[in-house]
């Protein structure tokens, strides 16, 4: 027998999610628009290390990263700053 009740969305209104989107950088923030991100594999290639080494740096906090779903993205500037700080003068 069909149900005559109106269907209600199973997804409740999420004010917390809206607050996250409205807080922080504006969608058209020029500084955010200019940011470039590397994948973990790209960071590993640039640094000539394994992906596991990059994950260790991210998890230890030595290399800042943004979590996107189950993946990490590392700001290009953070990679350059890390390498600059880690540089040692040989000889």
N, C-alpha and C positions, 0 to 999 in steps of 0.2 A: 504494500500500500504506500503511495507516495506521501512524503512529508510536506505539508503545506506551509511550514514555518520558513521565513526568509533565512537564507544562508548568511552567516556571519563569517567574516574573514578569520582564519585560524591564526593570523599573525597580529598580535596586539600592537597598539600604537607604542612606539619606542622612543620616548622623549630623551633617554640617555644617548641613543644613537644620534638623534638630531643635534643634541648638545655637543657631541664630539665633532660633528661636521661643521657646526657653526663656531666652535672655539678654535683658537690658534690662527693659522694662516688663512687668509681669504682665498677663494678659488682662483682669483686672478692676481695673486701675489707675484710680482715680478721676480723676487728672489727665489721663490719656489719653482717658478717656470724655468729658471736658468739652471736649476740643479740637475745634474746627470748622475745616474746610478749604474753601478756594475753588478752583475750577478757574482755569486761566489766563484764560479768557474772563471769568469773574466778577471777577477781580482787575483786568483791563483796564477793565471797566465801572465798578468802584468808583473806580479811579484816573483814569478818563477819558483813557486812553492806548490805543494799539494792543496787540494780543496780542504782536506782535513785540517791543515795548518790554518787556513783562513777561518774555518769554523771555530777552531780553538781561540783565535784572536778575537772573534766576534763574541763568543761565550764568556771570555775572560774580561771583556769590556775594553780591551786595548784598541779595538777597531770598531767604531760605532757602525750600527746597521739598523735598517728598518725591516721589520717583519711584514711580509706580504703573503698572507695565507700561510702556507707551510714553508715558504722560501724566504731568503734574506736578500736584501739589496743594500749595497754599501755605497754611500755617496763618493763620487769620484774625488772630491776634495779631501775626504778623510783618508783615502788611500795615499794620495800625494803627501799629505801632512804626516802620516805614519812613516812613510819611506824617508821623508826629509829628516824627521826626528831620529830615525834609526840609523841614519847614515854615519859611518865612521871613516875618518881619514886614515887610509892605509899607508903605512910607510913612514 
